[in-house]
Amino acid sequence: MDFLKNKLSNTSIDFVGMRYSAGAISLIMVIMSWVLFFAIGPNFGIDFTGGTEIHLQFKEDVDISEVRGALAKLNVSNDAVQQVGTAAEREFKIRIQDPEFGSKEVRAEVESKLEKAFGDDWIEATDFNAEIGARLTVTYTGEPVGPNEVKQALDGMSIANVASGREDNQIIITLPGLAQEIGKEIEKAMGGKEFTVLAIDAVGPKVGAELQKQGFTSVGATLALVLLYVAFRFDIGFAPGAILALFHDVSVTVGIFVALQLEFNLPMIGALLTIVGYSLNDTIVIYDRIRENRDRYRRKDTKDLINTSINETLSRTLATSLTTMMAIMMFLIIGGPVIRNFAFAMFLGIVFGTYSTIYVASPMILVMEDVKPWLSKLIAIQAVDQGGDEDLGGPGMSESEKRRRERDLPDSAGPSAS
């Protein structure tokens, strides 16, 4: 290990010299990722689309292929069925993204009983809402009917509550039995094999859409805060490189998930934010060394300065990345399906985070060195246009600053010294 550390400590690889080819590869990967994102679209989980997740435990041995084959009759895709734990535990999670799955039979039974009690023409319209539980709003005709009368008409059904609606001719019926109806559908498809429902989670489509919006907003807000932090901690010339590197890591990771159609859910957002933190930490280590070397070797060329800094921190960068990847590999191998996607996203983030720190974030300092004088001149010109001579000799401005601005702007500045 010491030999490897000494070997890496004495490297002199020209990383910055490869910036154009590496930049082209990175640009292609990012563009392809976003093309896939908008052309194919992520495989959003129920966290973002809405739906129901049922955690089952069978009383006898059942293979996952058998469960998937049975649920295919209900138009449930294979990837919606996941085995939890070992085969001996006989536990499965079934994710149904259709928030109205299993509701048709319940609604039909409710409508049938109400028509039988109050007449065939009594129901004017029905509206089903799966946002919070399963709620059926019934608009009816004729004389007002109280909740108690409706309860009596629905005798024998699993009804949580019956209440009057906002309008006089409306009744709202809450149906907690929807999850049980889904269970019956699964039992029927499994040929009557007995199971126990351990847990049921339901998310409505509006709630899912809001979670999706908030998830992506959190990633964007994190990148914006990182920009401010790096600009404050180092220099404004360092910040764009850090942001581009993080954007690169997140984009490519998302692109691979879209290409493989792996489930994109709230844990995935957590993985992306973790990737941002990990990659930023790696970038800051190299940025710190670049700043130290810049103060130490003031006459050294910036390109050589960056190369020296990357080579000096290379052993630390690779050691950190490899040890973290070893831990993540254990989650990938033995972690099971519940954590596998999160671990895979982290694995990708470590690989691309290490790459982008060296080939994206650091070389961007060179680009910003070329851009900064032009930006400074542009800002100074705008200041002169807006403030006139006052900007060149305003109150509180030092004489050296006045002379510097006059040298930078010989045509635009005020009267020069004769």
TORKE-860069 format. One record per residue (C-alpha): x, y, z; residue in three letters. Coordinates in pm, whole numbers, plus 32768, in hexadecimal, padded with zeros to 4 digits. Each point is the difference from the previous one (the first is absolute). Example, Ala and Ser with C-alpha at 12.3 -4.5 7.8 and 13.67 -1.06 7.14 Angstrom:
BEGIN
84CE7E3E830CALA/808981587FBESER/
END
This chain:
BEGIN
800080008000MET/812280EA8053ASP/809E7FA97EB1PHE/7EBE80637F4CLEU/7FE9814080CALYS/816A805D7FAEASN/7FCA7FAA7E93LYS/7ECB80DD7FE5LEU/80A6811980C4SER/8112801E7EFBASN/7F2780097EC8THR/801981137EFESER/7ED67FB97F1FILE/7F9281197F19ASP/7E907FFF805FPHE/7FC081607F82VAL/80937FA57EADGLY/7EE47F067FD3MET/7EF481018051ARG/7F8080287E9BTYR/7FC87E8D7FBDSER/7F767FCB815FALA/7F1F81317FD7GLY/7F787F7A7EB7ALA/7FB37EAD809FILE/7F5580A88129SER/7F3280E37F1FLEU/7F8A7ED67F31ILE/7F9F7F3D8139MET/7F3E81248094VAL/7F48804B7EBAILE/7FA77E907FCFMET/7F847FEC8168SER/7F1181247FD5TRP/7F8D7F857EAAVAL/7FA77EB380A3LEU/7F5980B58122PHE/7F1180BF7F1CPHE/7FDD7EFC7EE9ALA/7FCC7EC680D2ILE/7FC3808E8159GLY/805B7F748156PRO/7F547ED0808FASN/7F5E80BF811DPHE/7F9B7F378131GLY/7EBE802880C3ILE/80A5811580CCASP/7FE580DF7ECDPHE/7EE07F6E7F37THR/7F157F978114GLY/7F897EA08043GLY/80007EEE8105THR/81187F298090GLU/7F9D7EBF80B2ILE/80F47F3980D5HIS/7F967E918006LEU/807C7EC880B2GLN/7F8C7EB17F77PHE/7FBB7EDC80E9LYS/80A37F067F14GLU/813180087F20ASP/7FC780D47EC9VAL/80FD80587EF2ASP/800F81697F88ILE/7FCC7F8B7E97SER/7EBA7F5F806DGLU/7F8C814480A2VAL/806180C97ECCARG/7F547F0A7F17GLY/7EBE800D80C9ALA/7FFD817C8016LEU/8040801F7E8BALA/7E8F7FA37FDFLYS/7FB4814680B5LEU/80E380C37F10ASN/810380308114VAL/816180127F6ESER/811A7F1C8075ASN/80CC81198097ASP/7ED7805C80DDALA/803B7EC180CAVAL/812F7FF580E5GLN/806D7EF280F1GLN/8054807E815CVAL/810C7F4880C6GLY/804E7E917FBETHR/7F277F047F4AALA/7FB97F52814DALA/7F53813A8083GLU/7F037FF47EDDARG/7FCF817A8004GLU/7FB380D17ECDPHE/7FB5816C7FB3LYS/7F0880417EEBILE/7FF481607F75ARG/7ECD80627F3CILE/802881557F5FGLN/7E9680257F97ASP/7F6080B88129PRO/7EA87F847F95GLU/806A7E927FE6PHE/7EF27F228095GLY/7F0C811E802FSER/7F187FAA7EDFLYS/7F647ED880B2GLU/7FD080C78142VAL/7F6581257F47ARG/7F1C7F187F3DALA/7F867F5B8142GLU/7FBF815180A6VAL/7F3F80837ED5GLU/7F387EBE7FE8SER/7F95800C816DLYS/7FA781737FEFLEU/7F2E7FD17EC5GLU/7F527EDA80A0LYS/7FAE80D28135ALA/7FA6814D7F5EPHE/7FA97FAE7E97GLY/80B17FCD7EB4ASP/800181737FA8ASP/806B80788159TRP/8179801B7FB2ILE/804C812A7F20GLU/817E7FE78006ALA/811D7F6380C5THR/816480798035ASP/81127F1F808BPHE/812D809A80B3ASN/81287F29806AALA/80CF811B8098GLU/7FB37FA98169ILE/7F7B7EA28024GLY/7EEA7FB87F0BALA/7EEB81057FF9ARG/7ECB7FF07F27LEU/7F2E81397FD2THR/7E9C7FB57F92VAL/7F2481117F6CTHR/7E937F988004TYR/7EA980807F98THR/7EC0802480C4GLY/7FC580448170GLU/812B802B80ECPRO/807F7EBC8096VAL/80BF7FF38149GLY/81467F458041PRO/7F527F0480E5ASN/7F0E7F9B7EEBGLU/81277FC97F12VAL/80B37F2D8109LYS/7ED07F238022GLN/7FF07FD87E85ALA/816F7F947FFCLEU/7FD27F058117ASP/80FC7EE77FEBGLY/811180CE7F57MET/8140807880A8SER/7FAD8172801AILE/80D780E680D4ALA/7F2281317FF4ASN/7ED9809D7F4FVAL/7FDF817A800AALA/7F3F81127F51SER/80B380B07EE3GLY/802C81727FBBARG/7EBC800A7F3CGLU/7EAB7F968082ASP/7FE67EDF7F0CASN/81577F678045GLN/80747EE180D9ILE/816F7FAB8042ILE/80507E918044ILE/81567F998083THR/80607E9B7FA9LEU/81197F6C80D4PRO/7FBC7EB07F65GLY/80B7805A7EBBLEU/81497F698077ALA/7F457EC58068GLN/7F667FF37EA5GLU/815E800E7F6AILE/80607EE480E9GLY/7ED97F347F84LYS/8069803E7E97GLU/81617F86804FILE/7F7C7ED080BEGLU/7F237FA97EDBLYS/812380217F0CALA/80DD7F2680E2MET/7F087EE27FF2GLY/7F8D80288168GLY/81577FE980A5LYS/7FE8809A8159GLU/80C9812E8065PHE/8008810D810BTHR/800381737FADVAL/811A809280D4LEU/7FE481697F8BALA/7F4B80DB7F05ILE/807E81517F84ASP/7F3280D77F17ALA/805D81467F51VAL/7F0980CC7F34GLY/806280847EA7PRO/7FF5816F806CLYS/80D97FB9812FVAL/80EE7F387F22GLY/801C811F7F07ALA/804B80F2811DGLU/810C7F16808BLEU/80987FE87EA4GLN/800C817B7FE1LYS/8094802D815BGLN/81037EF07FC2GLY/808D80A37EC7PHE/7FE6815980A1THR/80D57F868124SER/81127F8E7F10VAL/7FF9814F7F48GLY/800480C58147ALA/81287F33807ATHR/80C780527EC7LEU/7FB18174802BALA/80737FFB816BLEU/813E7F497F9DVAL/804781157F04LEU/7FE881068112LEU/80CE7F3380F3TYR/81207FBD7F10VAL/8003816B7F8AALA/80138075816BPHE/80F97EF68071ARG/80F0801D7EDBPHE/7FC780F07EE1ASP/7EEE80417F02ILE/80E77F627EFDGLY/7FEF7EB280B8PHE/7E847FF08028ALA/7F907FB87E96PRO/80EA7ED47FEAGLY/7F707F67813EALA/7E9A80347F89ILE/80467F6F7EA7LEU/80A27ECF80A0ALA/7ED57FC580E4LEU/7F0A80397EE4PHE/80CA7F097F30HIS/7FF47EF68113ASP/7E8B80238040VAL/7FA9800B7E8BSER/80C77ECA7F9FVAL/7F7D7F39812ATHR/7E99805C7FAAVAL/80427FAF7E90GLY/807A7EA18054ILE/7ECE7FC480DBPHE/7F1E80707EE4VAL/80B97F287F01ALA/7FDF7ECB80E0LEU/7E9E8065806AGLN/80557FD4816FLEU/7F01808680F4GLU/80218172804FPHE/7F7180518158ASN/804080CE813BLEU/812E7F2D806DPRO/8094804F7EA9MET/7FE48175804DILE/80B57FB78145GLY/810F7F4B7F3BALA/802A81297F13LEU/802580F18124LEU/80FE7F14809FTHR/80BE7FF67EB6ILE/8008817D7FFCVAL/80928004815FGLY/81007EF27FB6TYR/807480987EB8SER/8011815D8098LEU/80DA7F81811BASN/80F37F6A7F05ASP/800381417F33THR/804380DA8131ILE/81317F2F805FVAL/80A180427EACILE/7F8F816D8000TYR/80A7802F8154ASP/81457F717F7AARG/7FEE80DD7ECAILE/7FD1813380DBARG/81227F9C80E2GLU/80E67FC27ED7ASN/7F9681467F5DARG/807480BE8134ASP/813E7F308014ARG/8065800A7E90TYR/7F8E81567F8CARG/80CA7FF77EBDARG/7F917EA57F9BLYS/7F1F7FD87ECEASP/7E947FBA8061THR/7FF17EC47F2CLYS/81337F7080AFASP/7F768073814ELEU/7EBB7F3F7FCDILE/80B77EC97F87ASN/80E78009812ETHR/7EDB802680EESER/7F3B7EDF7F67ILE/81317F1C8006ASN/804C805A8168GLU/7E9E7FA58070THR/7FDA7ED57F17LEU/80537EFB8109SER/7F01809580EEARG/7EF6801A7EEFTHR/80277E977F8CLEU/801B7F748162ALA/7EBE80AF806ATHR/7F467F987EC4SER/80717E94800ALEU/7FAF7FCC8170THR/7EA8809E7FD4THR/7FC07F2C7ECAMET/80597EC480C1MET/7EF680518103ALA/7F01804F7EF3ILE/80507EB97F4BMET/7F917F3F8134MET/7EAD80AC7FEFPHE/7FEA7FAD7E8DLEU/80547E918037ILE/7F487FA98141ILE/7F2A81328043GLY/7ECA7F7C7F53GLY/7F0D80B07F15PRO/7F8C810380FEVAL/815380B0800EILE/80997F8A7EB8ARG/7F99812A7F2CASN/807C80F48107PHE/814D7F478013ALA/80207FF87E86PHE/7FC281777FEAALA/810A8039810AMET/80F47F1E7F45PHE/7FCE80C87EC1LEU/8020814580C1GLY/81507F9A8093ILE/80897F9C7EAAVAL/7F8A81377F49PHE/804280E1812CGLY/816F7F9C8006THR/8017802C7E87TYR/7F5481547FF8SER/80D2808D811CTHR/813B7FBF7F36ILE/7F89803A7E9BTYR/7EE080F98026VAL/801D80D2813CALA/8178803C8001SER/803480587E8CPRO/7EDC80F78016MET/80E580E180CEILE/80CD80387EC2LEU/7EC6805A7F3EVAL/7F9380F5810EMET/815A80A47FFEGLU/7FC880567E91ASP/7E99806F803CVAL/802D80CD813FLYS/80BE812A7F64PRO/7EF8801A7EF1TRP/7EE87FF48103LEU/80AF810380D9SER/802880E67ED6LYS/7E957FCE7F9CLEU/7F8780508160ILE/80E38134800FALA/7F7D807D7EB0ILE/7E987FDA8077GLN/805580B48142ALA/809681237F3AVAL/7ED3800E7F18ASP/7F1180098127GLN/80C680DE80EAGLY/80D580DA7F19GLY/813980A0808FASP/7F7C7FCA815DGLU/80557E8C7FE0ASP/816A80577FBBLEU/802280F88116GLY/7EE27FC980EDGLY/8015803C8174PRO/80C07EF780C0GLY/80C27F827ECEMET/81797FF2802ESER/80ED80AE7F12GLU/809D7EB27F9CSER/7EA97F787FA6GLU/7FB981367F2DLYS/814A7FD77F46ARG/7FBF7E8A7FC8ARG/7EAB80457F69ARG/809081127F24GLU/81077F0E7F7BARG/7EFB7EF07FBEASP/7F1580F47F53LEU/80CC81007F40PRO/7EE380587F16ASP/7EE17FF680F6SER/809A808C813BALA/800181698065GLY/812180F57FBDPRO/81527F5A8027SER/8126809D80B3ALA/80C180ED7F27SER/
END
